[in-house]
Amino acid sequence: MSGLIPLLDFAGYVALLLWGVHMVQTGVQRAFGAALGAALGRALGTRLRAFSTGLGITAALQSSTATGLMITGFAAGGLVGLAPALAAMLGANVGTTLIVQLLSFDLTALAPILILAGVWMFRRYPPGRTRDLGRVFIGLGLLLLSLHQLVELFAPLQDAPLLEQILDALGTQPVAAVLLSAALTWAAHSSVAIVVLIMSLSEHHLVSPALALALVLGANLGTAVNPMIEGVTGDDPAARRLPLGNLLTRVVGVVLGLLLLPWLPGWMGWLESDNARLVANFHTVFNAMIALIFLPLLTPYAALLTRWLPKRTDPNDPARPQYLDESAHDVPAVALGNATREALRMADMLQTLLLYARAGFKRDNRHRLVQARQLDNAVDKIETAITTYLALLDREDMTRADTQRLDDILAFASNIGHAADITHHGLLNHIARLRKQGWVLPPEQRQQLDETLARLIANQREAAALFINDDVRQARELAGEKSRFRELEMQESEAHLQKIKSGQIDAAEIGALYLDILRDMKSINSHLVGAAAYPLLARHGELLPSRLREAGN
């Protein structure tokens, strides 16, 4: 038991260290995640700007893995060039060393203050950015506290025979040390935590300088594995270009580091004699040198990766964007036109889903459910692609009209996406429930649903037309559809209530489902109005409170 307690303490403090890093990362992502993602997307234009932005965002997130997953998402969608994306990954790898440099100094005295401030902010404020920053402060405090406890714990472990034998064995097997550290970093999803742990081991002379540097090499290798595994979905080889390219730069660096390992401790000792600082400095120097080597070579390197992993496209895949040409980013008007055409494809897919729903109320069309699910997934993916594509545009090069058009496209795509979700997960699910339960709606309700869906499909077509023609009169008519759908729901709700009052209890459950269907149709219609009519009316001042009051008079 005397030997088990220190091991449990060690495991607990390492877990506290990982949890502190996790809290900092999630707190920053919740507070600034959307803004950081948009900033990263806009910066992925030139190699130097992408490198700098990747460095800065990773320094804020304290996780090159998180930044890498974001960049991989952009690259997998074909919305950014491979060379700038690789530059951003190099910057992210350098950025993750900055927090290690900071933690190499003794900041333990700040831990209680950070935790106190963080807990107060977390409990005092409602969900939002201030509360998320409180989470960041708590994480930093826990991180510093765990480091202090690890330092205290390592002191008596210097004389532990078993630990000494393990570390001595690793000292003679640098490749095994690299692989072990890489596996730990992959499991922890944080090179920061592992490098800080190596610093603590080195501070107490539990590892030799050469072994410490080998472990740092492994941590840098392990952090490149997560984007390779988690950042790529689907079977298109082209989606693996960026994570594989980043992993290969790490591999090249690790191989060079292992070859130079006998001399590295002496060279790094010129900069700093303190063992912990030596580890932190090597972590920074290693990533900076990899960036210096590969930045000038990114264009041919990207071409080589493209040749190795050619793009596999399925022309029949509805989720594949057809008009989002990344080469048009330099001309905002052309890029906006491309995004408009892609958004209209979303509207066409929504119309197909509505037609499936209308047919489903008339006859059994369960064979269409798989196609409906594919269409709904395609709409979601295209909406994400449009949003990311537009985020890459530089608003400084855009006119006021361009900016307004960009906002209109985003609103249209978002509303169409929501309408498609309701159609698939609402209307089609209700149809499946009717079939499963063996229920049959009364003829008058079936007739009403058919007429309402026909009106909804007409409104969808009108919204698509409004999106490109700016007809104010047509926008007023579409906006007026909201009141018609609202009146229909109220009318049918009252009729349902009267049936129950008259003793038709058996019809209560089917009637409730019928009302749910009408409510989903009303929600879909509201999104159609919000997609095209409201933005146009707002531009012409017809949604201002004063105009509404005048209309009421």
Secondary structure, 3 states (H helix, E strand, C coil): CCCHHHHHHHHHHHHHHHHHHHHHHHHHHHHHHHHHHHHHHHHCCCHHHHHHHHHHHHHHHCCHHHHHHHHHHHHHCCCCCHHHHHHHHHHHHHHHHHHHHHHCCCCHHHHHHHHHHHHHHHHHCCCCHHHHHHHHHHHHHHHHHHHHHHHHHHHHHCCCHHHHHHHHHHHCCHHHHHHHHHHHHHHHCCHHHHHHHHHHHHHCCCCCHHHHHHHHHHHHHHCCHHHHHHCCCCCCHHHHHHHHHHHHHHHHHHHHHHHCCCCHHHHHHCCCCCHHHHHHHHHHHHHHHHHHHHHHHHHHHHHHHHHHCCCCCCCCCCCCCCCCCHHHHHCHHHHHHHHHHHHHHHHHHHHHHHHHHHHHCCCCCHHHHHHHHHHHHHHHHHHHHHHHHHHCCCHHHCCHHHHHHHHHHHHHHHHHHHHHHHHHHHHHHHHHHHHHHCCCCCHHHHHHHHHHHHHHHHHHHHHHHHHHHCCHHHHHHHHHHHHHHHHHHHHHHHHHHHHHHCCCHHHHHHHHHHHHHHHHHHHHHHHHHHHHHHHHHHHCCCCCHHHHHHHHC
